[in-house]
Amino acid sequence: MPYAVLLSSRERPLAMVERWPRGMWRVYLFDDAFRRAQMIDFKPYGTGMLLAHRNTRLTEGDQETTAVEVLSCPAPEFGDWQVFAPFLAQQGHEPAPTVVLNDVSVDEGAGPLRPTRIERLFVPGPRDTPDGPATLELGDAGAVRITSGQLVVSDPGWVTEPRTVAVPPGDYPVTLSLLRGTHEVRVAAAKVTFLDAPPRTWEMVLRPDEDPALLGEGEFYGVGVDTGTVAFMDATRTVDEERLDEEVFVPLSIVDRPSVELSGTDGGPNLIALSAGWGDGSYPVWIGRTEDGKACCVVVDFRLYPTDQEMTAPGGTGPSPA
């Protein structure tokens, strides 16, 4: 795996060593102001050796590639960073008799947000919340018509980079999880059901350019909301932004009206919009799969309250979207 190692002396950075794929290496040497002053690129040569093929002096606003003198060293095994000590010596650093490797403990945490208690979002009954007792109710938001085979989850006012899920064409029911408190009711989650089968696994709905391995503790890639609204629709459905106030935002402002449906023309795909939890923000979208891997539902969790993962994380006090 690619990695980077910092070589230092008394907390002063001296060099950064990067291991790249296919046995390639790069060494950055730092100047007295802790700036990168020189960059040396190495490639495998012979058996177990590295040969420099590029030596670049780094200056402010410019790079000067110098002629490569014969620079070589053994290809290090993990931990054998002393092979790069001669390059530090050329900058006047006297190598220590031994290289001390400090084993630093790194808390990797539990990784990205986990889909915990998704099914419980759709089990009616009393709930204890930080704001007091509440009741979870289920609401019927109608059925979303998919004709292209692609379900879109997006803010209806910003349908630019939506989250999409491949499903067979058809009409699929939309179920709302409504958390009713003493003074208000909010949409806690929304689900589109494709198959009448329980999900066995959950996975985050990702765009092609998103890598969950890059996410930190409790982070997620989600649907961005800037109008306080999320919509389910077919990928071919168009949105008339000039009519959103009249057809979506004003109707959703009515008390106890958490969703609204915009019908399609001539039997075409419709749009179902709903109020998004606490409003603007980013919310995870999960796809539930059956035991044989088929998509059975899609759930948007509006995360009205932190999950157990976030509450038990170091310093965790609430949602942490990506």
ChimeraX attribute file (.defattr): number of C-alpha atoms within 10 A of each C-alpha:
attribute: neighborCount
match mode: 1-to-1
recipient: residues
	/A:1	6
	/A:2	11
	/A:3	9
	/A:4	13
	/A:5	14
	/A:6	14
	/A:7	20
	/A:8	11
	/A:9	11
	/A:10	5
	/A:11	7
	/A:12	13
	/A:13	18
	/A:14	20
	/A:15	25
	/A:16	17
	/A:17	19
	/A:18	16
	/A:19	18
	/A:20	15
	/A:21	9
	/A:22	10
	/A:23	14
	/A:24	17
	/A:25	21
	/A:26	18
	/A:27	23
	/A:28	21
	/A:29	22
	/A:30	20
	/A:31	14
	/A:32	10
	/A:33	9
	/A:34	12
	/A:35	15
	/A:36	20
	/A:37	18
	/A:38	19
	/A:39	21
	/A:40	21
	/A:41	17
	/A:42	24
	/A:43	19
	/A:44	19
	/A:45	15
	/A:46	8
	/A:47	8
	/A:48	12
	/A:49	14
	/A:50	21
	/A:51	21
	/A:52	21
	/A:53	16
	/A:54	17
	/A:55	20
	/A:56	17
	/A:57	16
	/A:58	18
	/A:59	12
	/A:60	8
	/A:61	5
	/A:62	7
	/A:63	13
	/A:64	11
	/A:65	13
	/A:66	10
	/A:67	10
	/A:68	13
	/A:69	10
	/A:70	8
	/A:71	15
	/A:72	19
	/A:73	18
	/A:74	15
	/A:75	22
	/A:76	15
	/A:77	9
	/A:78	8
	/A:79	11
	/A:80	12
	/A:81	17
	/A:82	15
	/A:83	14
	/A:84	19
	/A:85	17
	/A:86	16
	/A:87	18
	/A:88	17
	/A:89	11
	/A:90	9
	/A:91	12
	/A:92	9
	/A:93	13
	/A:94	11
	/A:95	15
	/A:96	10
	/A:97	6
	/A:98	7
	/A:99	13
	/A:100	10
	/A:101	10
	/A:102	6
	/A:103	6
	/A:104	6
	/A:105	6
	/A:106	6
	/A:107	8
	/A:108	8
	/A:109	11
	/A:110	13
	/A:111	16
	/A:112	21
	/A:113	23
	/A:114	21
	/A:115	19
	/A:116	12
	/A:117	10
	/A:118	17
	/A:119	12
	/A:120	11
	/A:121	22
	/A:122	20
	/A:123	12
	/A:124	14
	/A:125	12
	/A:126	14
	/A:127	14
	/A:128	10
	/A:129	13
	/A:130	8
	/A:131	9
	/A:132	9
	/A:133	12
	/A:134	20
	/A:135	16
	/A:136	22
	/A:137	19
	/A:138	18
	/A:139	16
	/A:140	13
	/A:141	21
	/A:142	18
	/A:143	20
	/A:144	25
	/A:145	25
	/A:146	26
	/A:147	21
	/A:148	16
	/A:149	17
	/A:150	18
	/A:151	25
	/A:152	22
	/A:153	27
	/A:154	23
	/A:155	24
	/A:156	27
	/A:157	19
	/A:158	15
	/A:159	16
	/A:160	9
	/A:161	13
	/A:162	19
	/A:163	21
	/A:164	20
	/A:165	21
	/A:166	12
	/A:167	17
	/A:168	14
	/A:169	15
	/A:170	14
	/A:171	17
	/A:172	17
	/A:173	16
	/A:174	21
	/A:175	19
	/A:176	26
	/A:177	23
	/A:178	24
	/A:179	24
	/A:180	19
	/A:181	18
	/A:182	10
	/A:183	6
	/A:184	10
	/A:185	19
	/A:186	22
	/A:187	26
	/A:188	24
	/A:189	26
	/A:190	30
	/A:191	23
	/A:192	23
	/A:193	20
	/A:194	20
	/A:195	14
	/A:196	9
	/A:197	15
	/A:198	13
	/A:199	20
	/A:200	13
	/A:201	14
	/A:202	20
	/A:203	13
	/A:204	20
	/A:205	23
	/A:206	21
	/A:207	14
	/A:208	7
	/A:209	5
	/A:210	11
	/A:211	10
	/A:212	14
	/A:213	8
	/A:214	11
	/A:215	16
	/A:216	17
	/A:217	20
	/A:218	22
	/A:219	19
	/A:220	25
	/A:221	22
	/A:222	24
	/A:223	22
	/A:224	24
	/A:225	19
	/A:226	16
	/A:227	16
	/A:228	19
	/A:229	25
	/A:230	27
	/A:231	24
	/A:232	27
	/A:233	26
	/A:234	24
	/A:235	20
	/A:236	16
	/A:237	17
	/A:238	14
	/A:239	15
	/A:240	9
	/A:241	12
	/A:242	9
	/A:243	10
	/A:244	14
	/A:245	12
	/A:246	11
	/A:247	16
	/A:248	21
	/A:249	19
	/A:250	10
	/A:251	15
	/A:252	20
	/A:253	12
	/A:254	10
	/A:255	9
	/A:256	12
	/A:257	14
	/A:258	23
	/A:259	25
	/A:260	19
	/A:261	18
	/A:262	15
	/A:263	14
	/A:264	13
	/A:265	8
	/A:266	6
	/A:267	9
	/A:268	13
	/A:269	22
	/A:270	22
	/A:271	23
	/A:272	21
	/A:273	24
	/A:274	25
	/A:275	26
	/A:276	30
	/A:277	25
	/A:278	15
	/A:279	16
	/A:280	16
	/A:281	17
	/A:282	21
	/A:283	24
	/A:284	23
	/A:285	26
	/A:286	23
	/A:287	22
	/A:288	26
	/A:289	20
	/A:290	17
	/A:291	12
	/A:292	8
	/A:293	11
	/A:294	16
	/A:295	22
	/A:296	19
	/A:297	25
	/A:298	24
	/A:299	25
	/A:300	23
	/A:301	23
	/A:302	22
	/A:303	19
	/A:304	17
	/A:305	17
	/A:306	14
	/A:307	19
	/A:308	13
	/A:309	20
	/A:310	21
	/A:311	15
	/A:312	11
	/A:313	14
	/A:314	11
	/A:315	8
	/A:316	16
	/A:317	13
	/A:318	17
	/A:319	20
	/A:320	17
	/A:321	20
	/A:322	17
